[in-house]
Amino acid sequence: MLVTEGSLVAAIWAVLHPKILLLAAFTFLLLTNCLKLRRPKNCPPGPWRLPFVGNLFQLDLEQLHLVIQQFVKKYGNLISLDYGNIPSVVITGLPLIKEAFTHMEQNILKRPITPIRERVFGNNGLIMSYGQTWKEQRRFALMTLKNFGLGRKSLEECIQEEAFHLTNAIGEEEGQPFDPHFKITNAVSNIICSITFGERFGYEDDQFQELLRLLDEATCLETSMMCLLYNVFPSIFKYLPGSHQTVFRNWEKLKLFVSRMMDSHRKDWNPVEPRDFIDAFLTEMTKYSDKAATSFNEENLICSTLDLFFAGTETTSTTLRWALLYMALYPEVQEQVHSEIDRVIGLGRQPSTADRESMSYTNAVIHEVQRMGNIIPLNVPREVTTDSTLAGFHLPKERELAWENNWPGLSCSSSSLLFCKDLRSNPQLMKS
């Protein structure tokens, strides 16, 4: 009997070709993936998906907001998209975004940790941390930034000083064409550096210029296809070369810089008189004898400092470069802004926030630049932690991500210039 069964198994094995086995295995995995990622009942509509990769090949990462707007036109203001095996929903339009944050705020407080962020930061820092770590670090950062001048006259004076250095650096170009990218980035970064590091860096400081380059490169590469594929298939792509490996190296160099700044601060640190964010954090660390019960440790100091450095550099400097671009594209708007600056401020002093009430046109142009040059059209995603309902659709918990689509277009097309009072002329609106 056993011989007969053994012969039967051997005969079947001989008939089966390795290619047939491979095809059967692939079919099994395909069906498993389709069942696993099957959209639940009454979930938001969206474009068709491919197994394993979801909607990845339908998305242009360089113009993601424009692709999503086409989906919004077809499927509505609440759509489903899958980034590989990561299901997500995109919420478009101010009314629906407001409804989400009004009625289900507690269900979407948590930020999802992507594999790239997990490898670089873990559950540390301010931007992507969650739970007790996020609460402790956010509370401490807000208090410390306020203590060191955020929203006060002292910070305004720091900005005025840096504006003076920036205009001098631009003046050294003697009217010749140049790339203002890193000059602007350096100037903006110096504001947050004065709070976090207690010092500013010169525009000719090679080491600091290299750090700005590393930050700029990492920021750009994190939206590349290789980084997106790493977030979807980290166990495979961690062994492969590509832009994601460059991102890891850049962040490690940036963390090393902050670590050295931290060691330098320790040499002359006075817990009674903190000079900056790092000093204040070192003082806070001494209050906890049980290091396992708190998030105030060296790794969180490095990550929180880098989050402040990133958030205080990239967003503002990019907005300023958009402003320069639009001023060049709309010389008639530039001329009227220039005229208002000359009339209100003149040449003998620095501008201040007190001038804003007297500069309605310039204030409106600044808002219009921010509307048109929306630097984060898809806001930082949030994770749906509890089964929820939005606009009549079901949003399941677990790995469902919620993105806010803030790009001006379908439902946010109003212009701030239309609502500006006391305009002395009627300029042509900038068009997006």
PAVOFI-539111 format. One record per residue (C-alpha): residue number from 1; chain; x negated, y, z. Coordinates in steps of 0.02 Angstrom, whole numbers, padded with zeros to 5 digits, always signed. Example, Ala and Ser with C-alpha at 12.3 -4.5 7.8 and 13.67 -1.06 7.14 Angstrom:
% residues 2
[1 'A' [-00615 -00225 +00390]]
[2 'A' [-00684 -00053 +00357]]
END
This chain:
% residues 432
[1 'A' [+00000 +00000 +00000]]
[2 'A' [-00137 +00122 +00051]]
[3 'A' [-00233 +00078 -00106]]
[4 'A' [-00080 +00116 -00212]]
[5 'A' [-00052 +00285 -00128]]
[6 'A' [-00236 +00327 -00145]]
[7 'A' [-00232 +00283 -00329]]
[8 'A' [-00078 +00391 -00355]]
[9 'A' [-00160 +00542 -00271]]
[10 'A' [-00318 +00515 -00374]]
[11 'A' [-00217 +00506 -00534]]
[12 'A' [-00122 +00666 -00494]]
[13 'A' [-00285 +00756 -00448]]
[14 'A' [-00363 +00699 -00611]]
[15 'A' [-00218 +00767 -00712]]
[16 'A' [-00218 +00937 -00625]]
[17 'A' [-00339 +01055 -00710]]
[18 'A' [-00428 +01187 -00603]]
[19 'A' [-00347 +01322 -00710]]
[20 'A' [-00175 +01252 -00667]]
[21 'A' [-00218 +01257 -00481]]
[22 'A' [-00280 +01435 -00498]]
[23 'A' [-00122 +01487 -00589]]
[24 'A' [-00013 +01404 -00457]]
[25 'A' [-00108 +01491 -00318]]
[26 'A' [-00092 +01660 -00405]]
[27 'A' [+00095 +01633 -00432]]
[28 'A' [+00118 +01589 -00249]]
[29 'A' [+00025 +01746 -00193]]
[30 'A' [+00124 +01851 -00317]]
[31 'A' [+00291 +01789 -00252]]
[32 'A' [+00234 +01810 -00072]]
[33 'A' [+00182 +01990 -00107]]
[34 'A' [+00345 +02030 -00195]]
[35 'A' [+00446 +01962 -00049]]
[36 'A' [+00337 +02051 +00078]]
[37 'A' [+00351 +02221 -00006]]
[38 'A' [+00532 +02206 -00057]]
[39 'A' [+00619 +02368 -00016]]
[40 'A' [+00748 +02350 +00122]]
[41 'A' [+00931 +02384 +00092]]
[42 'A' [+00980 +02567 +00073]]
[43 'A' [+00802 +02630 +00066]]
[44 'A' [+00765 +02787 -00039]]
[45 'A' [+00753 +02759 -00228]]
[46 'A' [+00590 +02767 -00322]]
[47 'A' [+00494 +02711 -00477]]
[48 'A' [+00459 +02529 -00516]]
[49 'A' [+00311 +02448 -00429]]
[50 'A' [+00179 +02320 -00474]]
[51 'A' [+00131 +02179 -00356]]
[52 'A' [-00021 +02215 -00244]]
[53 'A' [-00053 +02391 -00312]]
[54 'A' [+00122 +02465 -00295]]
[55 'A' [+00134 +02633 -00385]]
[56 'A' [-00053 +02669 -00391]]
[57 'A' [-00067 +02662 -00580]]
[58 'A' [+00080 +02783 -00600]]
[59 'A' [-00005 +02918 -00497]]
[60 'A' [-00129 +03047 -00560]]
[61 'A' [-00231 +03082 -00403]]
[62 'A' [-00298 +03247 -00471]]
[63 'A' [-00121 +03313 -00500]]
[64 'A' [-00022 +03205 -00380]]
[65 'A' [+00101 +03343 -00334]]
[66 'A' [+00149 +03366 -00517]]
[67 'A' [+00179 +03180 -00543]]
[68 'A' [+00286 +03174 -00386]]
[69 'A' [+00388 +03322 -00447]]
[70 'A' [+00435 +03220 -00601]]
[71 'A' [+00491 +03078 -00488]]
[72 'A' [+00591 +03202 -00383]]
[73 'A' [+00683 +03264 -00537]]
[74 'A' [+00732 +03086 -00577]]
[75 'A' [+00764 +03009 -00406]]
[76 'A' [+00804 +03155 -00291]]
[77 'A' [+00722 +03242 -00143]]
[78 'A' [+00691 +03081 -00046]]
[79 'A' [+00593 +02949 -00143]]
[80 'A' [+00498 +02788 -00106]]
[81 'A' [+00319 +02761 -00164]]
[82 'A' [+00200 +02619 -00125]]
[83 'A' [+00012 +02651 -00109]]
[84 'A' [-00043 +02472 -00136]]
[85 'A' [+00034 +02376 +00008]]
[86 'A' [+00073 +02535 +00106]]
[87 'A' [+00256 +02588 +00084]]
[88 'A' [+00294 +02773 +00100]]
[89 'A' [+00431 +02901 +00072]]
[90 'A' [+00408 +03078 +00006]]
[91 'A' [+00521 +03215 +00076]]
[92 'A' [+00541 +03365 -00039]]
[93 'A' [+00623 +03533 -00009]]
[94 'A' [+00635 +03644 +00144]]
[95 'A' [+00813 +03592 +00196]]
[96 'A' [+00770 +03406 +00199]]
[97 'A' [+00600 +03433 +00281]]
[98 'A' [+00685 +03540 +00414]]
[99 'A' [+00816 +03405 +00441]]
[100 'A' [+00681 +03273 +00464]]
[101 'A' [+00588 +03375 +00595]]
[102 'A' [+00749 +03426 +00682]]
[103 'A' [+00838 +03259 +00695]]
[104 'A' [+00698 +03130 +00693]]
[105 'A' [+00547 +03225 +00758]]
[106 'A' [+00511 +03098 +00896]]
[107 'A' [+00513 +02957 +00768]]
[108 'A' [+00375 +03034 +00659]]
[109 'A' [+00255 +03112 +00784]]
[110 'A' [+00119 +02983 +00755]]
[111 'A' [-00011 +03004 +00619]]
[112 'A' [-00057 +02845 +00523]]
[113 'A' [-00239 +02796 +00532]]
[114 'A' [-00306 +02754 +00359]]
[115 'A' [-00450 +02629 +00349]]
[116 'A' [-00570 +02769 +00298]]
[117 'A' [-00521 +02877 +00448]]
[118 'A' [-00524 +02723 +00559]]
[119 'A' [-00702 +02683 +00508]]
[120 'A' [-00764 +02863 +00525]]
[121 'A' [-00666 +02927 +00676]]
[122 'A' [-00566 +02786 +00753]]
[123 'A' [-00432 +02853 +00870]]
[124 'A' [-00536 +03008 +00910]]
[125 'A' [-00526 +03193 +00872]]
[126 'A' [-00379 +03309 +00843]]
[127 'A' [-00308 +03279 +00670]]
[128 'A' [-00272 +03093 +00657]]
[129 'A' [-00278 +03033 +00837]]
[130 'A' [-00120 +02975 +00925]]
[131 'A' [-00049 +02932 +01096]]
[132 'A' [-00136 +02991 +01254]]
[133 'A' [-00294 +03039 +01159]]
[134 'A' [-00198 +03157 +01046]]
[135 'A' [-00106 +03237 +01193]]
[136 'A' [-00265 +03264 +01295]]
[137 'A' [-00371 +03329 +01152]]
[138 'A' [-00236 +03441 +01080]]
[139 'A' [-00197 +03520 +01249]]
[140 'A' [-00381 +03548 +01287]]
[141 'A' [-00421 +03618 +01114]]
[142 'A' [-00277 +03743 +01118]]
[143 'A' [-00326 +03804 +01292]]
[144 'A' [-00511 +03816 +01249]]
[145 'A' [-00486 +03905 +01082]]
[146 'A' [-00374 +04031 +01170]]
[147 'A' [-00505 +04059 +01305]]
[148 'A' [-00636 +04095 +01172]]
[149 'A' [-00535 +04225 +01081]]
[150 'A' [-00408 +04141 +00965]]
[151 'A' [-00272 +04270 +00939]]
[152 'A' [-00369 +04404 +01033]]
[153 'A' [-00465 +04560 +00988]]
[154 'A' [-00633 +04474 +01017]]
[155 'A' [-00603 +04351 +00874]]
[156 'A' [-00549 +04492 +00759]]
[157 'A' [-00714 +04580 +00793]]
[158 'A' [-00805 +04419 +00749]]
[159 'A' [-00709 +04410 +00584]]
[160 'A' [-00750 +04592 +00547]]
[161 'A' [-00934 +04560 +00577]]
[162 'A' [-00933 +04410 +00462]]
[163 'A' [-00840 +04508 +00328]]
[164 'A' [-00981 +04635 +00337]]
[165 'A' [-01112 +04498 +00308]]
[166 'A' [-01010 +04424 +00165]]
[167 'A' [-00991 +04590 +00073]]
[168 'A' [-01177 +04620 +00091]]
[169 'A' [-01215 +04447 +00020]]
[170 'A' [-01098 +04480 -00127]]
[171 'A' [-01178 +04651 -00153]]
[172 'A' [-01348 +04569 -00171]]
[173 'A' [-01285 +04490 -00333]]
[174 'A' [-01285 +04667 -00408]]
[175 'A' [-01128 +04641 -00509]]
[176 'A' [-01193 +04487 -00601]]
[177 'A' [-01084 +04331 -00621]]
[178 'A' [-01107 +04205 -00479]]
[179 'A' [-01016 +04061 -00395]]
[180 'A' [-00940 +04126 -00232]]
[181 'A' [-00894 +03953 -00170]]
[182 'A' [-01024 +03925 -00034]]
[183 'A' [-01041 +04108 +00014]]
[184 'A' [-00856 +04112 +00057]]
[185 'A' [-00864 +03941 +00139]]
[186 'A' [-01015 +03995 +00243]]
[187 'A' [-00926 +04154 +00299]]
[188 'A' [-00766 +04065 +00348]]
[189 'A' [-00861 +03924 +00433]]
[190 'A' [-00959 +04048 +00538]]
[191 'A' [-00798 +04103 +00623]]
[192 'A' [-00761 +03929 +00689]]
[193 'A' [-00947 +03898 +00720]]
[194 'A' [-00952 +04048 +00836]]
[195 'A' [-00818 +03962 +00941]]
[196 'A' [-00877 +03782 +00930]]
[197 'A' [-01067 +03803 +00922]]
[198 'A' [-01085 +03977 +00996]]
[199 'A' [-01182 +04043 +00846]]
[200 'A' [-01168 +04090 +00663]]
[201 'A' [-01279 +04029 +00521]]
[202 'A' [-01360 +04136 +00387]]
[203 'A' [-01312 +04117 +00205]]
[204 'A' [-01490 +04064 +00167]]
[205 'A' [-01497 +03928 +00300]]
[206 'A' [-01537 +03774 +00195]]
[207 'A' [-01485 +03649 +00327]]
[208 'A' [-01316 +03729 +00352]]
[209 'A' [-01289 +03745 +00164]]
[210 'A' [-01321 +03559 +00151]]
[211 'A' [-01191 +03525 +00287]]
[212 'A' [-01063 +03629 +00193]]
[213 'A' [-01104 +03533 +00035]]
[214 'A' [-01080 +03367 +00126]]
[215 'A' [-00912 +03424 +00195]]
[216 'A' [-00855 +03488 +00025]]
[217 'A' [-00907 +03326 -00061]]
[218 'A' [-00825 +03214 +00068]]
[219 'A' [-00663 +03314 +00058]]
[220 'A' [-00656 +03300 -00131]]
[221 'A' [-00704 +03115 -00138]]
[222 'A' [-00575 +03060 -00009]]
[223 'A' [-00441 +03085 -00142]]
[224 'A' [-00534 +02979 -00271]]
[225 'A' [-00468 +02813 -00336]]
[226 'A' [-00607 +02713 -00252]]
[227 'A' [-00564 +02789 -00082]]
[228 'A' [-00380 +02754 -00110]]
[229 'A' [-00420 +02574 -00158]]
[230 'A' [-00528 +02559 -00002]]
[231 'A' [-00378 +02615 +00103]]
[232 'A' [-00272 +02480 +00019]]
[233 'A' [-00400 +02339 +00015]]
[234 'A' [-00533 +02381 +00147]]
[235 'A' [-00590 +02202 +00174]]
[236 'A' [-00641 +02191 -00010]]
[237 'A' [-00701 +02366 -00052]]
[238 'A' [-00811 +02385 +00101]]
[239 'A' [-00937 +02274 +00010]]
[240 'A' [-00925 +02369 -00156]]
[241 'A' [-01019 +02527 -00206]]
[242 'A' [-00922 +02684 -00247]]
[243 'A' [-00868 +02856 -00188]]
[244 'A' [-00803 +02785 -00024]]
[245 'A' [-00980 +02738 +00026]]
[246 'A' [-01034 +02918 -00008]]
[247 'A' [-00893 +02980 +00103]]
[248 'A' [-00953 +02867 +00246]]
[249 'A' [-01133 +02928 +00227]]
[250 'A' [-01080 +03111 +00224]]
[251 'A' [-00975 +03098 +00380]]
[252 'A' [-01114 +03007 +00472]]
[253 'A' [-01234 +03149 +00430]]
[254 'A' [-01107 +03276 +00490]]
[255 'A' [-01082 +03179 +00652]]
[256 'A' [-01270 +03174 +00676]]
[257 'A' [-01278 +03364 +00659]]
[258 'A' [-01145 +03388 +00793]]
[259 'A' [-01234 +03261 +00904]]
[260 'A' [-01394 +03361 +00892]]
[261 'A' [-01301 +03521 +00932]]
[262 'A' [-01227 +03434 +01084]]
[263 'A' [-01400 +03379 +01143]]
[264 'A' [-01465 +03556 +01118]]
[265 'A' [-01323 +03626 +01223]]
[266 'A' [-01362 +03509 +01366]]
[267 'A' [-01536 +03584 +01388]]
[268 'A' [-01470 +03752 +01449]]
[269 'A' [-01290 +03708 +01490]]
[270 'A' [-01210 +03798 +01637]]
[271 'A' [-01045 +03714 +01688]]
[272 'A' [-00989 +03874 +01774]]
[273 'A' [-01008 +03984 +01620]]
[274 'A' [-00964 +03889 +01460]]
[275 'A' [-01022 +03981 +01304]]
[276 'A' [-00919 +03886 +01174]]
[277 'A' [-00810 +03734 +01139]]
[278 'A' [-00953 +03610 +01162]]
[279 'A' [-00999 +03681 +01333]]
[280 'A' [-00817 +03678 +01388]]
[281 'A' [-00799 +03497 +01331]]
[282 'A' [-00958 +03445 +01424]]
[283 'A' [-00887 +03527 +01580]]
[284 'A' [-00722 +03435 +01557]]
[285 'A' [-00814 +03269 +01542]]
[286 'A' [-00887 +03290 +01717]]
[287 'A' [-00712 +03293 +01794]]
[288 'A' [-00681 +03108 +01757]]
[289 'A' [-00778 +02974 +01849]]
[290 'A' [-00684 +02833 +01762]]
[291 'A' [-00731 +02856 +01579]]
[292 'A' [-00613 +02718 +01524]]
[293 'A' [-00462 +02814 +01589]]
[294 'A' [-00492 +02971 +01484]]
[295 'A' [-00528 +03024 +01306]]
[296 'A' [-00658 +03152 +01361]]
[297 'A' [-00816 +03066 +01301]]
[298 'A' [-00959 +03102 +01181]]
[299 'A' [-00876 +03020 +01031]]
[300 'A' [-00719 +03125 +01054]]
[301 'A' [-00825 +03281 +01074]]
[302 'A' [-00910 +03246 +00907]]
[303 'A' [-00747 +03203 +00817]]
[304 'A' [-00648 +03349 +00889]]
[305 'A' [-00788 +03471 +00844]]
[306 'A' [-00792 +03403 +00666]]
[307 'A' [-00602 +03417 +00653]]
[308 'A' [-00613 +03600 +00705]]
[309 'A' [-00759 +03626 +00587]]
[310 'A' [-00662 +03548 +00443]]
[311 'A' [-00494 +03630 +00479]]
[312 'A' [-00574 +03799 +00511]]
[313 'A' [-00679 +03794 +00353]]
[314 'A' [-00598 +03703 +00208]]
[315 'A' [-00421 +03772 +00216]]
[316 'A' [-00461 +03957 +00233]]
[317 'A' [-00607 +03959 +00112]]
[318 'A' [-00504 +03869 -00021]]
[319 'A' [-00362 +03994 +00002]]
[320 'A' [-00483 +04140 -00019]]
[321 'A' [-00550 +04066 -00181]]
[322 'A' [-00371 +04050 -00245]]
[323 'A' [-00348 +04234 -00201]]
[324 'A' [-00503 +04282 -00303]]
[325 'A' [-00439 +04180 -00450]]
[326 'A' [-00267 +04261 -00448]]
[327 'A' [-00342 +04435 -00429]]
[328 'A' [-00444 +04401 -00586]]
[329 'A' [-00293 +04332 -00680]]
[330 'A' [-00178 +04476 -00630]]
[331 'A' [-00280 +04637 -00641]]
[332 'A' [-00123 +04745 -00622]]
[333 'A' [-00090 +04664 -00452]]
[334 'A' [-00274 +04682 -00406]]
[335 'A' [-00269 +04866 -00450]]
[336 'A' [-00120 +04901 -00337]]
[337 'A' [-00195 +04802 -00193]]
[338 'A' [-00357 +04900 -00215]]
[339 'A' [-00259 +05064 -00217]]
[340 'A' [-00168 +05020 -00056]]
[341 'A' [-00330 +04971 +00031]]
[342 'A' [-00410 +05137 -00019]]
[343 'A' [-00258 +05235 +00040]]
[344 'A' [-00236 +05148 +00209]]
[345 'A' [-00412 +05092 +00257]]
[346 'A' [-00529 +05195 +00151]]
[347 'A' [-00717 +05168 +00144]]
[348 'A' [-00767 +05221 +00319]]
[349 'A' [-00707 +05073 +00425]]
[350 'A' [-00668 +04888 +00430]]
[351 'A' [-00490 +04825 +00405]]
[352 'A' [-00395 +04760 +00558]]
[353 'A' [-00232 +04671 +00594]]
[354 'A' [-00160 +04838 +00648]]
[355 'A' [-00164 +04892 +00465]]
[356 'A' [-00042 +04755 +00412]]
[357 'A' [+00113 +04858 +00451]]
[358 'A' [+00052 +04995 +00334]]
[359 'A' [+00003 +04877 +00192]]
[360 'A' [+00166 +04795 +00139]]
[361 'A' [+00110 +04762 -00040]]
[362 'A' [-00056 +04681 +00007]]
[363 'A' [+00031 +04578 +00140]]
[364 'A' [+00157 +04516 +00010]]
[365 'A' [+00017 +04473 -00113]]
[366 'A' [-00072 +04370 +00022]]
[367 'A' [+00088 +04271 +00051]]
[368 'A' [+00113 +04249 -00136]]
[369 'A' [-00064 +04179 -00152]]
[370 'A' [-00026 +04054 -00015]]
[371 'A' [+00136 +04005 -00100]]
[372 'A' [+00057 +03979 -00271]]
[373 'A' [-00109 +03910 -00213]]
[374 'A' [-00034 +03781 -00095]]
[375 'A' [-00192 +03689 -00043]]
[376 'A' [-00099 +03543 +00039]]
[377 'A' [+00054 +03512 -00072]]
[378 'A' [+00076 +03343 +00013]]
[379 'A' [+00053 +03376 +00197]]
[380 'A' [-00043 +03258 +00312]]
[381 'A' [+00068 +03102 +00321]]
[382 'A' [+00162 +03043 +00473]]
[383 'A' [+00209 +02866 +00523]]
[384 'A' [+00389 +02813 +00551]]
[385 'A' [+00381 +02726 +00719]]
[386 'A' [+00567 +02687 +00741]]
[387 'A' [+00703 +02635 +00619]]
[388 'A' [+00777 +02800 +00562]]
[389 'A' [+00907 +02874 +00444]]
[390 'A' [+00877 +03027 +00336]]
[391 'A' [+00998 +03096 +00205]]
[392 'A' [+01096 +02934 +00217]]
[393 'A' [+00946 +02824 +00179]]
[394 'A' [+00864 +02697 +00294]]
[395 'A' [+00681 +02723 +00342]]
[396 'A' [+00611 +02565 +00423]]
[397 'A' [+00477 +02573 +00556]]
[398 'A' [+00305 +02489 +00554]]
[399 'A' [+00199 +02550 +00408]]
[400 'A' [+00323 +02667 +00326]]
[401 'A' [+00238 +02836 +00296]]
[402 'A' [+00327 +03003 +00278]]
[403 'A' [+00247 +03137 +00167]]
[404 'A' [+00306 +03318 +00158]]
[405 'A' [+00306 +03383 -00020]]
[406 'A' [+00278 +03571 +00000]]
[407 'A' [+00229 +03614 -00179]]
[408 'A' [+00326 +03766 -00243]]
[409 'A' [+00433 +03714 -00389]]
[410 'A' [+00597 +03626 -00369]]
[411 'A' [+00666 +03696 -00209]]
[412 'A' [+00536 +03821 -00148]]
[413 'A' [+00518 +03936 -00298]]
[414 'A' [+00559 +04102 -00215]]
[415 'A' [+00425 +04237 -00219]]
[416 'A' [+00375 +04335 -00065]]
[417 'A' [+00353 +04488 -00176]]
[418 'A' [+00541 +04490 -00204]]
[419 'A' [+00571 +04520 -00020]]
[420 'A' [+00437 +04650 +00011]]
[421 'A' [+00507 +04815 +00074]]
[422 'A' [+00450 +04990 +00029]]
[423 'A' [+00357 +04942 -00129]]
[424 'A' [+00289 +05096 -00217]]
[425 'A' [+00305 +05012 -00386]]
[426 'A' [+00384 +04864 -00470]]
[427 'A' [+00240 +04750 -00525]]
[428 'A' [+00262 +04594 -00626]]
[429 'A' [+00271 +04443 -00512]]
[430 'A' [+00131 +04317 -00517]]
[431 'A' [+00197 +04158 -00595]]
[432 'A' [+00152 +03983 -00544]]
END
